[in-house]
Amino acid sequence: MSDLFDKFDPLIELRDGLLESGVTDPFGLVMERVESPTVAICNGKRTILLGTYNYMGMTFDPDVIAAGKQALDDFGSGTTGSRVLNGTYVGHKEVEQALKDFYAMDHAMVFSTGYQANLGIISTIAGKDDYIILDIDSHASIYDGCALGNAQIVPFRHNDVEALDKRLKRLPPEAGKLVVLEGVYSMLGDLAPLKEMVAVSKAAGAMVLVDEAHSMGFIGEHGRGVVELQGVIDDVDFIIGTFSKSVGTVGGFCVSNHPKFEILRLVCRPYVFTASLPPSVVATAATSIRKLMNSADKRAHLWENSKRLHAGLRQLGFTLGTEEPQSAIIAVIMPDLETGAAMWEALLNEGLYVNLARPPATPANMTLLRCSLCALHTEEQVGEILGMFAAAGRATGCIS
Amino acid sequence: MPDRQQTFAKVLEQVEPFNKKGIAVSDATRFAADLEWDSLTVLDFVANIEDEFDVIITMNMQAEIENVGQLVDALEKLTAGK
């Protein structure tokens, strides 16, 4: 008789080996208190947060919190039902209206998480004889959306316009095609060449879906994402996003101008067969989204932070994921998992939290220390962060 | 040379740059178990095969292909009538 867990043995061994070396478990951190979007208490120690997706620092916004408290009082703690049955409250309609206003689009559909938004939209709109053409470095939720559906899946090399174009041209002209792209790729923090990619996709008669999870609120004049920055927002068919990054709570969405979009509410299983978001969550999301529309100053400050951290880390001698800062994510490339874990721990001891990312989540089997900045990181904090990287880098031998 | 043999020879040419252990490749050679390719190597290899034969090998098809012989057979079908 075989144990179904035997398949996990290689990972268990890898993990045990790492922990036996005495390093703190990088995937077991607990935040005991959270003081602000940029500071928490971890292991009793004040820790600067440089590994959250709280890009716009909305989690402690007084208006956002007040809206959530009011909704708890007025509507209770949860809906206990599906959006299509008893789970749509006025707050769910209000947050969908906020999204339509934010993106200036006709339709918005809110899911319980961003993961479910990709799962639902991708698996539902691409059927058995349709093709999904996707970047090989796509997020797990995109791959899982493909796996949940039964379309034909065609991957192409990361950010390679020619590879995409070639594959589109080899597909049957009459077949339904969905090209799935991301505005910001979250591991290295690099942008997609959406302008070129959307153009070749449209020329091939494909619909285009862009996941803007890591750009919403920050990139583009109105914070609508890389599609806005590169001037192709009117040419994409679907934008997927999340409330768990810049918006500062949890939830996912799809916005679109497709005239038949609303039918998805009846046929999209990850939308129908799960409970809707709690009233307090949609209230905080709606308030946050409306405030993000007028956050040009915060966007400008976040860019300053990103540029300064990128330049500073490079000057210290670290290898970074992108030549220039392209987003609020700056990935520091580590030579291997052991060094990465040691550096991660040294930073934590200094009082800095970053994300340790390892295969299979990373491209090209890289180990990364992923830094994600917040608009509320002060200039002083960015200076402190660079000091911590210098000390930890020297202590672990990552830099000289 | 018969068609299948030609296809096999072309596939072999594409395998060689990734044949790090220099093993003898036959129809029965398995990509994961024998050539020990990881998913990134598979991606590079498939992209090269797609360009060489001007075809698309979807991930759905890749899931069914474990060895060189199966790939050659799949390519024979994909290029039939071209």
Boltz contact constraints between the chains, C-beta under 6 A:
constraints:
  - contact:
      token1: [A, 136]
      token2: [B, 43]
      max_distance: 6.0
  - contact:
      token1: [A, 152]
      token2: [B, 58]
      max_distance: 6.0
  - contact:
      token1: [A, 152]
      token2: [B, 60]
      max_distance: 6.0
  - contact:
      token1: [A, 153]
      token2: [B, 58]
      max_distance: 6.0
  - contact:
      token1: [A, 153]
      token2: [B, 59]
      max_distance: 6.0
  - contact:
      token1: [A, 154]
      token2: [B, 56]
      max_distance: 6.0
  - contact:
      token1: [A, 154]
      token2: [B, 58]
      max_distance: 6.0
  - contact:
      token1: [A, 170]
      token2: [B, 56]
      max_distance: 6.0
